[in-house]
Amino acid sequence: SKVPAAGWGQIIAWMAYCEISVNQKPGTPGAKGELGWQGIPPGPSYNPNEEESKSKKLKSELANGRLAMMAIIGMFFQDGLT
């Protein structure tokens, strides 16, 4: 599939934002590549110190992973029947 020019612009803008928004001085976690949850810096939508939010997101991620596994198994089964 072809990615439109606007799509490439969004990808490059996100990469630049991740590089610029994190302190990457020697000795900091950013220098080691530890940029936080999926490279998203702490802000209003993500607070790494809030245990309730962290627990909710972890449970959501596990549920979505299990759903994805069941979906791919169903696709394999359907492919085997036809």
Jmol script that loads the backbone (N, CA, C; Angstrom):
load data "model"
ATOM      1  N   SER A   1       0.836  -1.181   0.000  1.00  0.00           N
ATOM      2  CA  SER A   1       0.000   0.000   0.000  1.00  0.00           C
ATOM      3  C   SER A   1       0.883   1.246   0.000  1.00  0.00           C
ATOM      4  N   LYS A   2       0.365   2.287  -0.568  1.00  0.00           N
ATOM      5  CA  LYS A   2       1.109   3.539  -0.642  1.00  0.00           C
ATOM      6  C   LYS A   2       0.700   4.447   0.510  1.00  0.00           C
ATOM      7  N   VAL A   3       1.685   5.046   1.126  1.00  0.00           N
ATOM      8  CA  VAL A   3       1.423   6.001   2.193  1.00  0.00           C
ATOM      9  C   VAL A   3       1.433   7.397   1.579  1.00  0.00           C
ATOM     10  N   PRO A   4       0.363   8.167   1.771  1.00  0.00           N
ATOM     11  CA  PRO A   4       0.334   9.511   1.188  1.00  0.00           C
ATOM     12  C   PRO A   4       1.359  10.422   1.861  1.00  0.00           C
ATOM     13  N   ALA A   5       1.669  11.518   1.183  1.00  0.00           N
ATOM     14  CA  ALA A   5       2.667  12.467   1.694  1.00  0.00           C
ATOM     15  C   ALA A   5       2.275  13.007   3.067  1.00  0.00           C
ATOM     16  N   ALA A   6       0.980  13.245   3.290  1.00  0.00           N
ATOM     17  CA  ALA A   6       0.530  13.733   4.597  1.00  0.00           C
ATOM     18  C   ALA A   6       0.801  12.706   5.692  1.00  0.00           C
ATOM     19  N   GLY A   7       0.679  11.436   5.348  1.00  0.00           N
ATOM     20  CA  GLY A   7       0.971  10.372   6.307  1.00  0.00           C
ATOM     21  C   GLY A   7       2.435  10.356   6.698  1.00  0.00           C
ATOM     22  N   TRP A   8       3.320  10.499   5.705  1.00  0.00           N
ATOM     23  CA  TRP A   8       4.753  10.556   5.995  1.00  0.00           C
ATOM     24  C   TRP A   8       5.071  11.773   6.852  1.00  0.00           C
ATOM     25  N   GLY A   9       4.391  12.879   6.583  1.00  0.00           N
ATOM     26  CA  GLY A   9       4.592  14.085   7.383  1.00  0.00           C
ATOM     27  C   GLY A   9       4.219  13.865   8.840  1.00  0.00           C
ATOM     28  N   GLN A  10       3.105  13.147   9.079  1.00  0.00           N
ATOM     29  CA  GLN A  10       2.680  12.852  10.449  1.00  0.00           C
ATOM     30  C   GLN A  10       3.683  11.943  11.145  1.00  0.00           C
ATOM     31  N   ILE A  11       4.193  10.955  10.435  1.00  0.00           N
ATOM     32  CA  ILE A  11       5.166  10.025  11.021  1.00  0.00           C
ATOM     33  C   ILE A  11       6.431  10.775  11.421  1.00  0.00           C
ATOM     34  N   ILE A  12       6.930  11.609  10.531  1.00  0.00           N
ATOM     35  CA  ILE A  12       8.157  12.357  10.818  1.00  0.00           C
ATOM     36  C   ILE A  12       7.936  13.370  11.931  1.00  0.00           C
ATOM     37  N   ALA A  13       6.759  14.016  11.950  1.00  0.00           N
ATOM     38  CA  ALA A  13       6.451  14.965  13.021  1.00  0.00           C
ATOM     39  C   ALA A  13       6.399  14.267  14.376  1.00  0.00           C
ATOM     40  N   TRP A  14       5.816  13.068  14.439  1.00  0.00           N
ATOM     41  CA  TRP A  14       5.746  12.322  15.709  1.00  0.00           C
ATOM     42  C   TRP A  14       7.139  11.908  16.160  1.00  0.00           C
ATOM     43  N   MET A  15       7.968  11.466  15.236  1.00  0.00           N
ATOM     44  CA  MET A  15       9.341  11.086  15.594  1.00  0.00           C
ATOM     45  C   MET A  15      10.098  12.296  16.147  1.00  0.00           C
ATOM     46  N   ALA A  16       9.945  13.444  15.501  1.00  0.00           N
ATOM     47  CA  ALA A  16      10.616  14.656  15.961  1.00  0.00           C
ATOM     48  C   ALA A  16      10.111  15.061  17.346  1.00  0.00           C
ATOM     49  N   TYR A  17       8.811  14.958  17.565  1.00  0.00           N
ATOM     50  CA  TYR A  17       8.244  15.295  18.870  1.00  0.00           C
ATOM     51  C   TYR A  17       8.820  14.395  19.961  1.00  0.00           C
ATOM     52  N   CYS A  18       8.910  13.097  19.703  1.00  0.00           N
ATOM     53  CA  CYS A  18       9.453  12.160  20.691  1.00  0.00           C
ATOM     54  C   CYS A  18      10.921  12.467  20.988  1.00  0.00           C
ATOM     55  N   GLU A  19      11.676  12.853  19.971  1.00  0.00           N
ATOM     56  CA  GLU A  19      13.086  13.168  20.164  1.00  0.00           C
ATOM     57  C   GLU A  19      13.275  14.465  20.946  1.00  0.00           C
ATOM     58  N   ILE A  20      12.460  15.466  20.669  1.00  0.00           N
ATOM     59  CA  ILE A  20      12.645  16.790  21.258  1.00  0.00           C
ATOM     60  C   ILE A  20      12.052  16.887  22.660  1.00  0.00           C
ATOM     61  N   SER A  21      10.963  16.184  22.936  1.00  0.00           N
ATOM     62  CA  SER A  21      10.226  16.377  24.176  1.00  0.00           C
ATOM     63  C   SER A  21      10.814  15.653  25.379  1.00  0.00           C
ATOM     64  N   VAL A  22      11.811  14.796  25.198  1.00  0.00           N
ATOM     65  CA  VAL A  22      12.367  14.015  26.303  1.00  0.00           C
ATOM     66  C   VAL A  22      13.797  14.465  26.581  1.00  0.00           C
ATOM     67  N   ASN A  23      14.125  14.600  27.865  1.00  0.00           N
ATOM     68  CA  ASN A  23      15.481  14.956  28.269  1.00  0.00           C
ATOM     69  C   ASN A  23      16.408  13.781  27.962  1.00  0.00           C
ATOM     70  N   GLN A  24      17.370  13.984  27.078  1.00  0.00           N
ATOM     71  CA  GLN A  24      18.262  12.906  26.658  1.00  0.00           C
ATOM     72  C   GLN A  24      19.713  13.171  27.044  1.00  0.00           C
ATOM     73  N   LYS A  25      19.925  13.948  28.104  1.00  0.00           N
ATOM     74  CA  LYS A  25      21.284  14.216  28.570  1.00  0.00           C
ATOM     75  C   LYS A  25      21.878  12.937  29.153  1.00  0.00           C
ATOM     76  N   PRO A  26      23.216  12.781  29.111  1.00  0.00           N
ATOM     77  CA  PRO A  26      23.843  11.568  29.658  1.00  0.00           C
ATOM     78  C   PRO A  26      23.449  11.344  31.113  1.00  0.00           C
ATOM     79  N   GLY A  27      23.168  10.092  31.445  1.00  0.00           N
ATOM     80  CA  GLY A  27      22.783   9.716  32.800  1.00  0.00           C
ATOM     81  C   GLY A  27      21.288   9.733  33.059  1.00  0.00           C
ATOM     82  N   THR A  28      20.496  10.203  32.125  1.00  0.00           N
ATOM     83  CA  THR A  28      19.048  10.225  32.301  1.00  0.00           C
ATOM     84  C   THR A  28      18.438   9.001  31.618  1.00  0.00           C
ATOM     85  N   PRO A  29      17.215   8.603  32.017  1.00  0.00           N
ATOM     86  CA  PRO A  29      16.576   7.459  31.341  1.00  0.00           C
ATOM     87  C   PRO A  29      16.408   7.669  29.841  1.00  0.00           C
ATOM     88  N   GLY A  30      16.207   8.915  29.399  1.00  0.00           N
ATOM     89  CA  GLY A  30      16.047   9.204  27.978  1.00  0.00           C
ATOM     90  C   GLY A  30      17.299   8.887  27.173  1.00  0.00           C
ATOM     91  N   ALA A  31      18.469   9.016  27.800  1.00  0.00           N
ATOM     92  CA  ALA A  31      19.722   8.707  27.106  1.00  0.00           C
ATOM     93  C   ALA A  31      19.840   7.214  26.821  1.00  0.00           C
ATOM     94  N   LYS A  32      19.201   6.396  27.653  1.00  0.00           N
ATOM     95  CA  LYS A  32      19.237   4.941  27.470  1.00  0.00           C
ATOM     96  C   LYS A  32      18.137   4.459  26.535  1.00  0.00           C
ATOM     97  N   GLY A  33      17.258   5.358  26.120  1.00  0.00           N
ATOM     98  CA  GLY A  33      16.164   4.967  25.242  1.00  0.00           C
ATOM     99  C   GLY A  33      14.884   4.646  25.981  1.00  0.00           C
ATOM    100  N   GLU A  34      14.865   4.849  27.297  1.00  0.00           N
ATOM    101  CA  GLU A  34      13.664   4.592  28.090  1.00  0.00           C
ATOM    102  C   GLU A  34      12.804   5.852  28.055  1.00  0.00           C
ATOM    103  N   LEU A  35      11.906   5.914  27.090  1.00  0.00           N
ATOM    104  CA  LEU A  35      11.132   7.127  26.871  1.00  0.00           C
ATOM    105  C   LEU A  35       9.758   7.090  27.521  1.00  0.00           C
ATOM    106  N   GLY A  36       9.464   6.096  28.322  1.00  0.00           N
ATOM    107  CA  GLY A  36       8.157   6.011  28.956  1.00  0.00           C
ATOM    108  C   GLY A  36       7.258   5.047  28.199  1.00  0.00           C
ATOM    109  N   TRP A  37       5.984   5.086  28.541  1.00  0.00           N
ATOM    110  CA  TRP A  37       5.020   4.158  27.958  1.00  0.00           C
ATOM    111  C   TRP A  37       4.853   4.465  26.481  1.00  0.00           C
ATOM    112  N   GLN A  38       5.379   3.605  25.622  1.00  0.00           N
ATOM    113  CA  GLN A  38       5.308   3.739  24.171  1.00  0.00           C
ATOM    114  C   GLN A  38       5.825   5.089  23.690  1.00  0.00           C
ATOM    115  N   GLY A  39       6.799   5.650  24.385  1.00  0.00           N
ATOM    116  CA  GLY A  39       7.396   6.905  23.959  1.00  0.00           C
ATOM    117  C   GLY A  39       6.537   8.123  24.210  1.00  0.00           C
ATOM    118  N   ILE A  40       5.455   7.962  24.976  1.00  0.00           N
ATOM    119  CA  ILE A  40       4.575   9.101  25.242  1.00  0.00           C
ATOM    120  C   ILE A  40       5.023   9.765  26.539  1.00  0.00           C
ATOM    121  N   PRO A  41       5.441  11.015  26.504  1.00  0.00           N
ATOM    122  CA  PRO A  41       5.861  11.688  27.732  1.00  0.00           C
ATOM    123  C   PRO A  41       4.677  11.910  28.672  1.00  0.00           C
ATOM    124  N   PRO A  42       4.922  11.966  29.990  1.00  0.00           N
ATOM    125  CA  PRO A  42       3.821  12.213  30.934  1.00  0.00           C
ATOM    126  C   PRO A  42       3.084  13.500  30.610  1.00  0.00           C
ATOM    127  N   GLY A  43       1.789  13.453  30.747  1.00  0.00           N
ATOM    128  CA  GLY A  43       0.956  14.619  30.455  1.00  0.00           C
ATOM    129  C   GLY A  43      -0.449  14.375  30.952  1.00  0.00           C
ATOM    130  N   PRO A  44      -1.429  15.134  30.459  1.00  0.00           N
ATOM    131  CA  PRO A  44      -2.797  15.003  30.961  1.00  0.00           C
ATOM    132  C   PRO A  44      -3.442  13.647  30.647  1.00  0.00           C
ATOM    133  N   SER A  45      -3.027  12.989  29.562  1.00  0.00           N
ATOM    134  CA  SER A  45      -3.656  11.717  29.209  1.00  0.00           C
ATOM    135  C   SER A  45      -2.892  10.519  29.756  1.00  0.00           C
ATOM    136  N   TYR A  46      -1.672  10.738  30.264  1.00  0.00           N
ATOM    137  CA  TYR A  46      -0.873   9.630  30.796  1.00  0.00           C
ATOM    138  C   TYR A  46      -0.066  10.117  31.985  1.00  0.00           C
ATOM    139  N   ASN A  47      -0.303   9.521  33.144  1.00  0.00           N
ATOM    140  CA  ASN A  47       0.452   9.834  34.347  1.00  0.00           C
ATOM    141  C   ASN A  47       1.031   8.528  34.877  1.00  0.00           C
ATOM    142  N   PRO A  48       2.345   8.312  34.778  1.00  0.00           N
ATOM    143  CA  PRO A  48       2.924   7.037  35.188  1.00  0.00           C
ATOM    144  C   PRO A  48       2.843   6.771  36.683  1.00  0.00           C
ATOM    145  N   ASN A  49       2.585   7.797  37.485  1.00  0.00           N
ATOM    146  CA  ASN A  49       2.523   7.618  38.939  1.00  0.00           C
ATOM    147  C   ASN A  49       1.135   7.274  39.440  1.00  0.00           C
ATOM    148  N   GLU A  50       0.138   7.290  38.591  1.00  0.00           N
ATOM    149  CA  GLU A  50      -1.231   7.022  39.000  1.00  0.00           C
ATOM    150  C   GLU A  50      -1.513   5.527  38.844  1.00  0.00           C
ATOM    151  N   GLU A  51      -1.555   4.812  39.963  1.00  0.00           N
ATOM    152  CA  GLU A  51      -1.684   3.355  39.941  1.00  0.00           C
ATOM    153  C   GLU A  51      -3.019   2.890  39.364  1.00  0.00           C
ATOM    154  N   GLU A  52      -4.107   3.598  39.653  1.00  0.00           N
ATOM    155  CA  GLU A  52      -5.422   3.180  39.165  1.00  0.00           C
ATOM    156  C   GLU A  52      -5.466   3.225  37.639  1.00  0.00           C
ATOM    157  N   SER A  53      -4.955   4.290  37.079  1.00  0.00           N
ATOM    158  CA  SER A  53      -4.923   4.432  35.619  1.00  0.00           C
ATOM    159  C   SER A  53      -4.013   3.379  34.999  1.00  0.00           C
ATOM    160  N   LYS A  54      -2.873   3.149  35.628  1.00  0.00           N
ATOM    161  CA  LYS A  54      -1.912   2.165  35.121  1.00  0.00           C
ATOM    162  C   LYS A  54      -2.529   0.764  35.132  1.00  0.00           C
ATOM    163  N   SER A  55      -3.206   0.417  36.226  1.00  0.00           N
ATOM    164  CA  SER A  55      -3.837  -0.893  36.348  1.00  0.00           C
ATOM    165  C   SER A  55      -4.945  -1.064  35.313  1.00  0.00           C
ATOM    166  N   LYS A  56      -5.750  -0.018  35.120  1.00  0.00           N
ATOM    167  CA  LYS A  56      -6.840  -0.077  34.147  1.00  0.00           C
ATOM    168  C   LYS A  56      -6.298  -0.282  32.732  1.00  0.00           C
ATOM    169  N   LYS A  57      -5.224   0.447  32.396  1.00  0.00           N
ATOM    170  CA  LYS A  57      -4.643   0.323  31.060  1.00  0.00           C
ATOM    171  C   LYS A  57      -4.011  -1.048  30.857  1.00  0.00           C
ATOM    172  N   LEU A  58      -3.393  -1.594  31.897  1.00  0.00           N
ATOM    173  CA  LEU A  58      -2.798  -2.927  31.790  1.00  0.00           C
ATOM    174  C   LEU A  58      -3.877  -3.982  31.566  1.00  0.00           C
ATOM    175  N   LYS A  59      -4.974  -3.899  32.306  1.00  0.00           N
ATOM    176  CA  LYS A  59      -6.074  -4.853  32.127  1.00  0.00           C
ATOM    177  C   LYS A  59      -6.676  -4.727  30.723  1.00  0.00           C
ATOM    178  N   SER A  60      -6.815  -3.497  30.258  1.00  0.00           N
ATOM    179  CA  SER A  60      -7.336  -3.262  28.911  1.00  0.00           C
ATOM    180  C   SER A  60      -6.409  -3.861  27.861  1.00  0.00           C
ATOM    181  N   GLU A  61      -5.108  -3.682  28.033  1.00  0.00           N
ATOM    182  CA  GLU A  61      -4.136  -4.215  27.080  1.00  0.00           C
ATOM    183  C   GLU A  61      -4.172  -5.743  27.064  1.00  0.00           C
ATOM    184  N   LEU A  62      -4.281  -6.368  28.227  1.00  0.00           N
ATOM    185  CA  LEU A  62      -4.367  -7.829  28.294  1.00  0.00           C
ATOM    186  C   LEU A  62      -5.633  -8.341  27.612  1.00  0.00           C
ATOM    187  N   ALA A  63      -6.754  -7.665  27.865  1.00  0.00           N
ATOM    188  CA  ALA A  63      -8.016  -8.085  27.245  1.00  0.00           C
ATOM    189  C   ALA A  63      -7.939  -7.953  25.724  1.00  0.00           C
ATOM    190  N   ASN A  64      -7.372  -6.869  25.233  1.00  0.00           N
ATOM    191  CA  ASN A  64      -7.252  -6.687  23.787  1.00  0.00           C
ATOM    192  C   ASN A  64      -6.299  -7.710  23.176  1.00  0.00           C
ATOM    193  N   GLY A  65      -5.238  -8.044  23.882  1.00  0.00           N
ATOM    194  CA  GLY A  65      -4.304  -9.057  23.393  1.00  0.00           C
ATOM    195  C   GLY A  65      -4.971 -10.419  23.282  1.00  0.00           C
ATOM    196  N   ARG A  66      -5.760 -10.759  24.291  1.00  0.00           N
ATOM    197  CA  ARG A  66      -6.470 -12.046  24.253  1.00  0.00           C
ATOM    198  C   ARG A  66      -7.485 -12.079  23.122  1.00  0.00           C
ATOM    199  N   LEU A  67      -8.182 -10.970  22.919  1.00  0.00           N
ATOM    200  CA  LEU A  67      -9.146 -10.891  21.828  1.00  0.00           C
ATOM    201  C   LEU A  67      -8.440 -11.052  20.481  1.00  0.00           C
ATOM    202  N   ALA A  68      -7.291 -10.420  20.325  1.00  0.00           N
ATOM    203  CA  ALA A  68      -6.538 -10.528  19.072  1.00  0.00           C
ATOM    204  C   ALA A  68      -6.077 -11.962  18.837  1.00  0.00           C
ATOM    205  N   MET A  69      -5.659 -12.649  19.906  1.00  0.00           N
ATOM    206  CA  MET A  69      -5.238 -14.049  19.753  1.00  0.00           C
ATOM    207  C   MET A  69      -6.402 -14.928  19.306  1.00  0.00           C
ATOM    208  N   MET A  70      -7.568 -14.714  19.886  1.00  0.00           N
ATOM    209  CA  MET A  70      -8.738 -15.505  19.487  1.00  0.00           C
ATOM    210  C   MET A  70      -9.120 -15.203  18.037  1.00  0.00           C
ATOM    211  N   ALA A  71      -9.013 -13.941  17.637  1.00  0.00           N
ATOM    212  CA  ALA A  71      -9.359 -13.567  16.264  1.00  0.00           C
ATOM    213  C   ALA A  71      -8.423 -14.246  15.264  1.00  0.00           C
ATOM    214  N   ILE A  72      -7.135 -14.263  15.539  1.00  0.00           N
ATOM    215  CA  ILE A  72      -6.192 -14.854  14.587  1.00  0.00           C
ATOM    216  C   ILE A  72      -6.358 -16.377  14.557  1.00  0.00           C
ATOM    217  N   ILE A  73      -6.684 -16.987  15.693  1.00  0.00           N
ATOM    218  CA  ILE A  73      -6.938 -18.432  15.702  1.00  0.00           C
ATOM    219  C   ILE A  73      -8.174 -18.733  14.862  1.00  0.00           C
ATOM    220  N   GLY A  74      -9.214 -17.892  14.971  1.00  0.00           N
ATOM    221  CA  GLY A  74     -10.413 -18.065  14.153  1.00  0.00           C
ATOM    222  C   GLY A  74     -10.109 -17.939  12.681  1.00  0.00           C
ATOM    223  N   MET A  75      -9.224 -17.001  12.324  1.00  0.00           N
ATOM    224  CA  MET A  75      -8.851 -16.834  10.912  1.00  0.00           C
ATOM    225  C   MET A  75      -8.080 -18.049  10.422  1.00  0.00           C
ATOM    226  N   PHE A  76      -7.185 -18.585  11.237  1.00  0.00           N
ATOM    227  CA  PHE A  76      -6.441 -19.783  10.848  1.00  0.00           C
ATOM    228  C   PHE A  76      -7.393 -20.959  10.644  1.00  0.00           C
ATOM    229  N   PHE A  77      -8.367 -21.100  11.575  1.00  0.00           N
ATOM    230  CA  PHE A  77      -9.333 -22.186  11.471  1.00  0.00           C
ATOM    231  C   PHE A  77     -10.166 -22.062  10.204  1.00  0.00           C
ATOM    232  N   GLN A  78     -10.655 -20.858   9.927  1.00  0.00           N
ATOM    233  CA  GLN A  78     -11.473 -20.622   8.731  1.00  0.00           C
ATOM    234  C   GLN A  78     -10.644 -20.911   7.470  1.00  0.00           C
ATOM    235  N   ASP A  79      -9.404 -20.484   7.471  1.00  0.00           N
ATOM    236  CA  ASP A  79      -8.540 -20.718   6.310  1.00  0.00           C
ATOM    237  C   ASP A  79      -8.321 -22.210   6.104  1.00  0.00           C
ATOM    238  N   GLY A  80      -8.240 -22.972   7.186  1.00  0.00           N
ATOM    239  CA  GLY A  80      -8.035 -24.415   7.064  1.00  0.00           C
ATOM    240  C   GLY A  80      -9.250 -25.140   6.540  1.00  0.00           C
ATOM    241  N   LEU A  81     -10.443 -24.589   6.779  1.00  0.00           N
ATOM    242  CA  LEU A  81     -11.666 -25.235   6.297  1.00  0.00           C
ATOM    243  C   LEU A  81     -11.956 -24.979   4.834  1.00  0.00           C
ATOM    244  N   THR A  82     -11.480 -23.863   4.313  1.00  0.00           N
ATOM    245  CA  THR A  82     -11.827 -23.522   2.922  1.00  0.00           C
ATOM    246  C   THR A  82     -10.674 -23.753   1.968  1.00  0.00           C
TER     247      THR A  82
END
end "model"
wireframe off; spacefill off
backbone 0.3
color backbone group
